[in-house]
Amino acid sequence: MTIPTIEYRGYELRAYSHQEFPLHRDPYAKGARRFSSVVGIDAIPSTGASLRRYSTLFGGASPTNERDAIELAMQFGKDIVDGKVQASEL
């Protein structure tokens, strides 16, 4: 498994995504596929203790595939670094 990672303005951004199952987390339940994601922000050079994790907030509908969830997580992380978004850590 590869964890998408980018460097942005002196920070390393890592994004993780997972599928959310409808109705009591049943993978066989009928319903739309939705994904959730988390972005980790770490200073470069890494000190180990400085990793901050944030759950991605989606403005509209939830993403329906893993790639979209990762892209939105990376953009959310960039917005946090730029100071455009005030998010609370996990």
C-alpha positions in Angstrom: 0.0 0.0 0.0 1.3 3.4 -1.0 0.5 6.4 1.1 0.2 9.6 -1.1 2.7 12.1 0.2 3.6 15.6 -1.0 5.9 18.4 0.3 4.2 21.8 0.6 5.8 25.0 2.0 8.1 23.2 4.4 5.5 20.6 5.5 4.9 17.0 4.4 1.3 16.1 3.7 0.1 12.5 3.9 -3.4 11.5 3.0 -5.3 8.3 4.0 -8.8 7.3 2.8 -11.3 4.6 3.7 -14.7 3.5 2.5 -17.7 4.2 4.8 -20.3 1.6 4.6 -24.0 2.5 4.9 -26.4 1.1 7.5 -24.4 -0.1 10.5 -21.1 -0.5 8.6 -22.5 -3.5 6.6 -20.3 -3.9 3.4 -23.1 -5.8 1.6 -25.8 -3.1 2.3 -27.2 -1.3 -0.7 -26.4 2.3 -1.1 -24.0 4.8 -2.5 -20.2 4.2 -2.0 -18.8 7.0 0.1 -15.3 7.6 1.2 -13.7 9.5 4.1 -10.2 10.8 4.4 -7.6 12.0 6.9 -4.7 14.3 6.2 -1.5 14.2 8.3 0.7 17.3 8.4 4.3 17.0 9.6 7.0 19.7 9.6 10.2 19.1 7.6 12.6 17.9 9.0 10.3 15.6 11.0 10.7 15.6 14.8 8.2 12.7 15.1 6.1 14.4 17.7 4.9 17.2 15.4 2.5 15.1 13.2 -1.0 16.5 13.2 -3.9 14.7 11.8 -7.2 16.2 10.5 -10.4 14.6 9.3 -11.2 16.1 5.9 -14.4 18.2 5.8 -16.3 18.0 2.5 -18.2 21.0 1.4 -20.8 19.2 -0.8 -21.4 15.6 -1.4 -19.0 13.0 -0.1 -16.5 11.6 -2.7 -17.5 8.4 -4.4 -14.0 7.0 -5.0 -10.7 6.8 -3.3 -8.8 9.1 -5.7 -11.3 12.0 -5.1 -11.1 11.5 -1.3 -7.2 11.7 -1.4 -7.3 14.8 -3.7 -9.7 16.6 -1.4 -7.6 15.6 1.7 -4.5 17.1 0.1 -6.3 20.3 -0.8 -7.7 20.5 2.7 -4.1 20.1 4.1 -2.8 22.8 1.8 -5.6 25.1 3.0 -4.7 24.4 6.7 -1.0 25.2 6.0 -2.0 28.4 4.2 -4.2 29.5 7.1 -7.4 29.5 5.0 -9.1 26.9 7.2 -9.1 26.6 11.0 -9.5 22.8 11.7 -9.3 20.9 14.9 -6.9 18.0 15.2 -8.1 14.4 15.6 
